[in-house]
């Protein structure tokens, strides 16, 4: 078999599904219901874009940031429908990595998995960075003091040495993940309910100070501003695919995964639009400071009522709720690495399952260690845009994968079919490219370097240890 054919060899769908749940030394346990899967995706999504990144997006689009969230949601919807079809057809932990392996071949699957490493690890680090700002806001409102900048800001920021608070939240959620998927899902459900309650409280408070004049002019920076903001906030929608990483721990994956993906995207879109509209309606968009925005919702809530207690509640909700983003995204990262390791593309240690806890313990600890370093040393803004481009690339691959699998294997049982095929996946891929085009040149440069490193790693290790290639040899 030629090199090209080996690189493009696909893994049979039946085999991918049959291997689901199996690891070295044990198996993952099926414990998650539709409700838990939906909240898992909501937990991975809701909070990332609102609690952390809204303040950075408003100066780019003005009041039209509301449309930026809608544009990002529509872009995500096309991809979500494609994810739903493939999740119902190939219900395993690998998410878009496994979908690419079944449709586009090993090399594309590796590239997708490499993008997912960027997407998940960087996004959870970005959220952890913002967590410290809300913790300080909460402590100041309640006790009148804050933690030193040296341990709440990253190097390069004013006074920052190491973001110790970001490291702490990563380690705390890791401790919870090590206790098992069922326990993690229950904790996440609690976090998500707090998060939704706090954001609804924010809307009620700020709508009392809503002024229509703050929405004029609505799009001061034009279409370019709306697109630029959409590119930045798009990473706040990556959570909907978190359910697909739980494919091997869902009770009824073929039925529940597609539903959880669509429901979670609908929930977070409604909340994002409401909160964004309430924020820009209560405070002129020119007052949003792009250099100091991590706790912007607390500031807006205090301004709306001329008191400090609303911001205290918002900050408390963010401190508790952002933990759910960290929890669910670290979980998703470990399950994707679990699937890649099972295929031989990364070391076997990532697929080892603790027989008592039924979780990949070593995998989880390695991921937590890497994310802790990233969260402690890299500023938020750079992290967010790097996540967006990796996410968009993976989403584009999923859309193409739906097209390929429909034509190559039309007989496969599908619990969900993407509507308006082939228009939906084609539009999904095109819109991903459009949003990617709005990202900065330095982001593209970083992405190119990341891909180059990934290809080197693949040919030095993945290609040599691939189980499919071992069978060929």
C-alpha positions as CSV (number, residue, x, y, z in Angstrom):
1,X,0.0,0.0,0.0
2,X,1.4,3.4,-1.0
3,X,2.1,6.2,1.5
4,X,-0.8,8.2,0.2
5,X,-3.3,5.4,0.5
6,X,-2.1,4.7,4.1
7,X,-2.5,8.4,5.0
8,X,-6.0,8.5,3.6
9,X,-7.2,5.1,4.9
10,X,-10.4,5.3,6.8
11,X,-11.3,3.3,9.9
12,X,-14.6,1.3,9.4
13,X,-17.5,2.9,11.2
14,X,-18.6,-0.5,12.6
15,X,-15.2,-1.0,14.2
16,X,-15.1,2.5,15.7
17,X,-18.4,1.9,17.4
18,X,-17.5,-1.7,18.5
19,X,-14.4,-0.4,20.3
20,X,-16.4,2.3,22.1
21,X,-15.8,2.3,25.9
22,X,-12.9,0.0,25.8
23,X,-9.5,1.1,27.2
24,X,-6.4,-0.5,28.5
25,X,-7.1,-2.1,31.9
26,X,-10.8,-1.2,32.1
27,X,-13.9,0.3,30.5
28,X,-15.8,3.5,30.7
29,X,-19.2,3.3,32.3
30,X,-22.4,4.4,30.7
31,X,-24.1,6.7,33.2
32,X,-25.2,9.9,31.5
33,X,-28.8,10.6,30.6
34,X,-30.2,13.1,28.0
35,X,-30.6,15.7,30.7
36,X,-27.1,15.3,31.9
37,X,-25.6,15.4,28.4
38,X,-27.5,18.6,27.6
39,X,-26.4,20.3,30.7
40,X,-22.9,19.0,30.0
41,X,-22.9,20.8,26.7
42,X,-24.5,23.9,28.3
43,X,-21.9,23.8,31.1
44,X,-19.1,23.7,28.5
45,X,-20.5,26.7,26.6
46,X,-22.5,29.0,28.8
47,X,-20.2,31.4,30.7
48,X,-17.2,31.3,28.3
49,X,-18.6,34.0,25.9
50,X,-20.6,36.0,28.4
51,X,-18.7,36.1,31.7
52,X,-15.2,36.4,30.0
53,X,-15.2,37.6,26.4
54,X,-18.2,40.0,26.0
55,X,-16.3,43.0,27.2
56,X,-13.6,42.4,24.6
57,X,-16.1,42.0,21.8
58,X,-18.3,45.1,22.4
59,X,-15.5,47.6,21.5
60,X,-15.2,45.8,18.1
61,X,-18.9,45.9,17.1
62,X,-20.6,48.3,19.4
63,X,-24.3,47.5,20.2
64,X,-24.3,45.3,17.1
65,X,-22.4,42.8,19.2
66,X,-25.8,41.2,19.6
67,X,-25.7,40.4,15.9
68,X,-22.2,39.1,16.3
69,X,-23.5,36.5,18.7
70,X,-26.3,35.7,16.3
71,X,-23.9,35.3,13.4
72,X,-21.7,33.1,15.5
73,X,-24.7,31.1,16.5
74,X,-25.9,30.6,12.9
75,X,-22.4,29.5,11.9
76,X,-22.4,27.1,14.8
77,X,-25.9,25.8,14.0
78,X,-25.0,24.4,10.6
79,X,-22.0,22.6,12.2
80,X,-24.2,21.5,15.1
81,X,-26.6,19.8,12.8
82,X,-23.7,18.0,11.1
83,X,-22.4,17.0,14.6
84,X,-25.8,15.7,15.5
85,X,-25.9,13.4,12.5
86,X,-22.4,12.0,13.0
87,X,-22.9,11.7,16.8
88,X,-26.0,9.6,16.2
89,X,-24.2,7.4,13.6
90,X,-20.8,7.1,15.3
91,X,-21.5,7.5,19.1
92,X,-18.0,7.4,20.5
93,X,-15.7,9.6,22.6
94,X,-13.5,10.9,19.8
95,X,-16.0,13.5,18.6
96,X,-14.9,15.1,15.3
97,X,-11.6,13.2,15.4
98,X,-13.4,9.9,15.2
99,X,-15.8,11.3,12.6
100,X,-12.9,12.3,10.4
101,X,-11.2,8.9,10.8
102,X,-14.4,7.2,9.5
103,X,-14.8,9.6,6.5
104,X,-11.7,11.4,5.4
105,X,-8.8,9.2,6.6
106,X,-6.1,9.0,9.2
107,X,-4.1,12.1,8.3
108,X,-7.1,14.3,8.3
109,X,-8.3,12.7,11.5
110,X,-4.9,13.4,13.1
111,X,-5.1,17.1,12.0
112,X,-8.6,17.3,13.4
113,X,-7.5,15.7,16.7
114,X,-4.5,18.1,16.8
115,X,-6.9,21.1,16.3
116,X,-9.1,19.7,19.1
117,X,-6.1,19.7,21.4
118,X,-5.8,23.4,20.7
119,X,-9.5,24.0,20.9
120,X,-10.1,22.3,24.3
121,X,-6.9,23.0,26.1
122,X,-6.7,26.6,25.1
123,X,-10.4,27.3,25.7
124,X,-10.4,26.0,29.2
125,X,-7.2,27.9,30.0
126,X,-8.8,31.1,28.7
127,X,-11.8,30.6,31.0
128,X,-9.6,29.8,33.9
129,X,-7.7,33.1,33.3
130,X,-10.9,35.0,33.6
131,X,-12.0,33.2,36.8
132,X,-9.5,35.0,38.9
133,X,-10.9,38.4,37.9
134,X,-14.4,37.4,39.1
135,X,-13.0,35.9,42.3
136,X,-11.3,39.3,43.0
137,X,-14.5,41.2,42.1
138,X,-16.4,38.9,44.6
139,X,-13.9,39.3,47.4
140,X,-13.8,43.1,47.0
141,X,-17.5,43.5,47.0
142,X,-17.9,41.2,50.1
143,X,-14.8,41.8,52.2
144,X,-13.2,44.9,50.7
145,X,-9.9,43.4,49.6
146,X,-8.5,41.6,46.5
147,X,-5.8,39.1,45.8
148,X,-2.5,40.5,44.6
149,X,-2.1,41.0,40.8
150,X,1.0,38.9,41.0
151,X,-1.1,35.7,41.5
152,X,-4.3,36.7,39.6
153,X,-2.7,38.0,36.3
154,X,-0.6,36.3,33.7
155,X,3.0,37.5,32.8
156,X,2.8,40.4,30.5
157,X,-0.2,41.9,32.2
158,X,0.2,44.8,34.7
159,X,1.7,43.3,37.8
160,X,1.3,39.7,36.7
161,X,3.8,37.0,37.6
162,X,1.8,33.8,37.5
163,X,-2.0,33.4,37.4
164,X,-2.2,31.1,40.4
165,X,-6.0,31.4,40.7
166,X,-6.3,29.9,37.2
167,X,-4.2,27.0,38.2
168,X,-6.2,26.4,41.4
169,X,-9.5,26.2,39.5
170,X,-8.0,23.7,37.0
171,X,-6.7,21.5,39.8
172,X,-10.0,21.6,41.8
173,X,-12.1,20.5,38.8
174,X,-9.5,17.8,38.0
175,X,-9.9,16.4,41.5
176,X,-13.7,16.2,40.8
177,X,-13.2,14.5,37.4
178,X,-11.0,11.8,39.0
179,X,-14.0,10.7,41.1
180,X,-15.9,9.5,38.0
181,X,-18.1,10.7,35.1
182,X,-21.4,10.3,37.0
183,X,-20.2,12.4,39.9
184,X,-18.8,15.0,37.6
185,X,-22.1,15.2,35.7
186,X,-24.1,15.8,38.9
187,X,-21.7,18.6,40.0
188,X,-21.9,20.2,36.6
189,X,-25.7,20.2,36.6
190,X,-25.6,22.1,39.9
191,X,-23.1,24.6,38.5
192,X,-25.2,25.1,35.3
193,X,-28.4,25.9,37.3
194,X,-26.5,28.5,39.3
195,X,-25.1,30.0,36.1
196,X,-28.5,30.3,34.4
197,X,-30.1,31.8,37.5
198,X,-27.3,34.4,37.8
199,X,-27.5,35.4,34.2
200,X,-31.3,35.8,34.3
201,X,-30.8,37.9,37.4
202,X,-28.3,40.1,35.5
203,X,-30.9,40.5,32.7
204,X,-33.6,41.6,35.1
205,X,-31.3,44.1,36.9
206,X,-29.9,45.7,33.7
207,X,-33.1,45.9,31.8
208,X,-34.4,48.2,34.6
209,X,-31.6,50.7,33.4
210,X,-32.1,50.0,29.7
211,X,-31.8,53.1,27.5
212,X,-32.6,52.9,23.8
213,X,-30.2,55.7,23.1
214,X,-27.3,53.4,24.0
215,X,-28.1,51.3,20.9
216,X,-27.6,54.3,18.6
217,X,-25.7,54.1,16.4
218,X,-26.3,50.4,16.3
219,X,-23.3,49.3,14.2
220,X,-20.8,52.2,14.5
221,X,-18.0,50.0,13.1
222,X,-20.0,48.5,10.3
223,X,-20.2,44.9,9.0
224,X,-16.5,44.5,9.4
225,X,-16.8,45.2,13.2
226,X,-19.7,42.7,13.5
227,X,-17.7,40.0,11.7
228,X,-14.6,40.7,13.7
229,X,-16.5,40.4,17.0
230,X,-18.3,37.2,15.7
231,X,-14.9,35.7,15.0
232,X,-13.8,36.4,18.6
233,X,-17.0,35.2,20.3
234,X,-17.4,32.1,18.2
235,X,-15.2,30.2,20.6
236,X,-17.9,30.6,23.2
237,X,-20.1,28.2,21.1
238,X,-17.7,25.3,21.2
239,X,-19.4,23.7,24.1
240,X,-22.2,22.2,22.1
241,X,-19.8,19.5,20.9
242,X,-18.9,18.5,24.4
243,X,-21.8,16.0,24.4
244,X,-20.2,14.2,21.5
245,X,-17.1,13.5,23.6
246,X,-19.3,11.6,26.1
247,X,-20.5,9.1,23.5
248,X,-19.0,6.2,25.3
249,X,-20.5,7.1,28.7
250,X,-24.0,8.0,27.5
251,X,-26.9,5.6,28.4
252,X,-28.6,5.9,25.0
253,X,-26.0,7.6,22.7
254,X,-27.7,7.2,19.4
255,X,-30.9,8.9,20.6
256,X,-29.5,11.3,23.2
257,X,-26.4,12.8,21.6
258,X,-28.1,14.5,18.7
259,X,-30.8,15.9,20.9
260,X,-28.3,17.1,23.5
261,X,-26.3,18.9,20.9
262,X,-29.2,20.8,19.4
263,X,-30.9,21.6,22.7
264,X,-27.7,23.0,24.3
265,X,-27.0,25.3,21.3
266,X,-30.5,26.6,21.5
267,X,-30.3,27.3,25.2
268,X,-27.0,29.2,25.1
269,X,-27.9,31.2,22.1
270,X,-31.0,32.6,23.7
271,X,-29.1,33.4,26.9
272,X,-26.2,35.0,25.0
273,X,-28.4,37.3,23.0
274,X,-30.4,38.4,26.0
275,X,-27.4,39.2,28.2
276,X,-25.6,41.0,25.4
277,X,-28.6,43.1,24.6
278,X,-29.1,43.9,28.3
279,X,-25.5,44.9,28.8
280,X,-25.2,47.3,25.8
281,X,-28.6,48.7,26.6
282,X,-27.6,49.6,30.2
283,X,-24.2,51.0,29.4
284,X,-22.9,52.9,26.4
285,X,-20.7,50.7,24.3
286,X,-17.8,53.2,24.3
287,X,-17.4,52.7,28.1
288,X,-16.5,49.0,27.7
289,X,-12.7,48.8,28.2
290,X,-11.1,46.1,26.1
291,X,-8.0,46.1,28.4
292,X,-10.0,45.4,31.5
293,X,-13.1,43.3,30.7
294,X,-12.9,40.0,32.4
295,X,-15.4,41.0,35.1
296,X,-17.4,43.4,32.9
297,X,-20.9,41.9,33.8
298,X,-20.3,42.7,37.5
299,X,-19.4,46.3,36.5
300,X,-22.5,46.7,34.3
301,X,-24.8,45.3,37.0
302,X,-23.5,47.7,39.6
303,X,-23.8,50.6,37.2
304,X,-27.4,49.7,36.5
305,X,-28.6,50.0,40.0
306,X,-25.9,52.3,41.5
307,X,-25.1,49.7,44.1
308,X,-22.5,47.0,44.7
309,X,-24.7,44.1,45.6
310,X,-25.8,43.2,42.1
311,X,-22.2,42.8,41.0
312,X,-21.6,40.7,44.1
313,X,-24.2,38.2,43.0
314,X,-22.9,38.2,39.4
315,X,-19.4,37.7,40.6
316,X,-20.4,34.9,42.9
317,X,-22.3,33.2,40.1
318,X,-19.3,33.5,37.8
319,X,-16.9,32.1,40.4
320,X,-19.1,29.0,40.8
321,X,-20.4,28.7,37.3
322,X,-17.2,29.2,35.3
323,X,-15.9,26.1,37.1
324,X,-18.4,24.1,35.1
325,X,-16.8,25.2,31.9
326,X,-13.4,24.1,33.1
327,X,-14.8,20.8,34.3
328,X,-16.6,19.8,31.1
329,X,-13.9,21.0,28.7
330,X,-11.2,19.1,30.5
331,X,-13.4,16.1,30.4
332,X,-13.9,16.5,26.7
333,X,-10.2,16.8,26.1
334,X,-9.4,13.7,28.0
335,X,-12.0,11.6,26.1
336,X,-10.7,12.7,22.7
337,X,-7.1,11.8,23.7
338,X,-8.5,8.5,25.0
339,X,-9.8,7.7,21.5
340,X,-6.6,8.8,19.8
341,X,-4.5,6.7,22.1
342,X,-6.7,3.7,21.4
343,X,-5.9,4.1,17.7
344,X,-2.2,4.2,18.5
345,X,-1.7,7.8,17.3
346,X,-0.5,9.0,20.8
347,X,1.1,7.1,23.6
348,X,-0.9,4.3,25.3
349,X,-0.9,6.0,28.7
350,X,-3.8,8.1,27.5
351,X,-6.1,5.1,27.1
352,X,-5.4,3.4,30.5
353,X,-8.6,3.2,32.5
354,X,-8.6,2.9,36.3
355,X,-10.7,-0.3,36.9
356,X,-12.1,1.0,40.2
357,X,-13.0,4.6,39.2
358,X,-13.6,3.7,35.5
359,X,-11.9,6.9,34.4
360,X,-8.6,7.5,32.5
361,X,-6.7,8.8,35.6
362,X,-3.2,9.3,34.0
363,X,-4.8,11.0,31.0
364,X,-6.7,13.4,33.2
365,X,-3.6,14.3,35.3
366,X,-1.5,14.9,32.2
367,X,-4.1,17.2,30.6
368,X,-4.6,19.1,33.9
369,X,-0.9,19.6,34.2
370,X,-0.6,21.0,30.7
371,X,-3.6,23.3,31.1
372,X,-2.4,24.6,34.4
373,X,0.9,25.8,32.9
374,X,-1.0,27.4,30.0
375,X,-3.5,29.1,32.2
376,X,-0.9,30.4,34.6
377,X,1.4,31.9,32.0
378,X,-0.6,33.0,28.9
379,X,-2.9,36.1,28.7
380,X,-6.6,35.6,27.8
381,X,-6.9,37.5,24.5
382,X,-4.3,35.5,22.7
383,X,-5.9,32.3,24.0
384,X,-9.4,33.1,22.8
385,X,-8.5,33.7,19.2
386,X,-6.2,30.7,18.9
387,X,-9.2,28.6,20.1
388,X,-11.5,30.1,17.5
389,X,-9.4,29.1,14.6
390,X,-8.9,25.5,15.8
391,X,-12.6,25.1,16.5
392,X,-13.6,26.5,13.1
393,X,-11.2,24.1,11.3
394,X,-12.6,21.1,13.2
395,X,-16.2,22.1,12.5
396,X,-15.4,22.5,8.8
397,X,-14.0,18.9,8.8
398,X,-17.2,17.6,10.4
399,X,-19.4,19.3,7.8
400,X,-17.3,17.7,5.0
401,X,-17.5,14.4,6.8
402,X,-21.3,14.4,6.7
403,X,-21.2,14.8,2.9
404,X,-18.6,12.0,2.5
405,X,-20.4,9.5,4.7
406,X,-23.8,10.1,3.2
407,X,-22.4,9.4,-0.3
408,X,-20.0,6.6,0.7
409,X,-22.2,4.7,3.2
410,X,-25.9,5.7,2.6
411,X,-27.0,2.4,4.2
412,X,-25.7,3.2,7.7
413,X,-28.4,3.6,10.4
414,X,-28.7,7.2,11.4
415,X,-30.7,8.3,14.4
416,X,-30.6,11.9,13.1
417,X,-30.3,13.2,9.6
418,X,-29.1,16.8,8.9
419,X,-32.0,18.7,7.3
420,X,-31.8,20.2,3.8
421,X,-28.9,17.9,2.8
422,X,-26.5,18.7,1.2
423,X,-27.1,22.5,1.6
424,X,-26.7,22.5,5.4
425,X,-23.2,20.9,5.6
426,X,-22.0,22.9,2.6
427,X,-23.2,26.1,4.2
428,X,-21.7,25.0,7.5
429,X,-18.2,24.5,5.9
430,X,-18.4,27.8,4.0
431,X,-19.5,29.9,7.0
432,X,-16.6,28.4,9.1
433,X,-14.2,29.6,6.4
434,X,-15.8,33.0,6.3
435,X,-15.5,33.5,10.1
436,X,-11.9,32.2,10.0
437,X,-11.1,34.9,7.4
438,X,-12.0,37.5,10.0
439,X,-9.2,36.4,12.4
440,X,-6.0,38.3,12.7
441,X,-2.9,37.5,10.7
442,X,-0.9,36.6,13.8
443,X,-3.6,34.1,14.7
444,X,-3.2,32.4,11.3
445,X,0.5,32.4,11.8
446,X,0.2,30.7,15.2
447,X,-2.3,28.2,13.7
448,X,0.1,27.4,10.8
449,X,3.0,26.8,13.3
450,X,0.7,24.6,15.4
451,X,-0.2,22.5,12.3
452,X,3.4,22.2,11.3
453,X,4.3,20.9,14.8
454,X,1.4,18.5,14.6
455,X,2.5,17.1,11.3
456,X,6.0,16.5,12.6
457,X,4.6,14.7,15.7
458,X,2.4,12.6,13.4
459,X,5.1,11.4,11.2
460,X,7.6,10.9,14.1
461,X,5.1,9.0,16.3
462,X,1.5,8.7,15.1
463,X,2.2,7.2,11.6
464,X,4.7,4.7,13.1
465,X,2.4,3.5,15.9
466,X,-1.0,3.6,14.1
467,X,-3.0,0.4,14.7
468,X,-4.4,0.6,11.1
469,X,-0.9,0.9,9.6
470,X,0.4,-1.9,11.9
471,X,-2.3,-4.2,10.4
472,X,-1.3,-3.1,6.9
473,X,2.4,-3.8,7.6
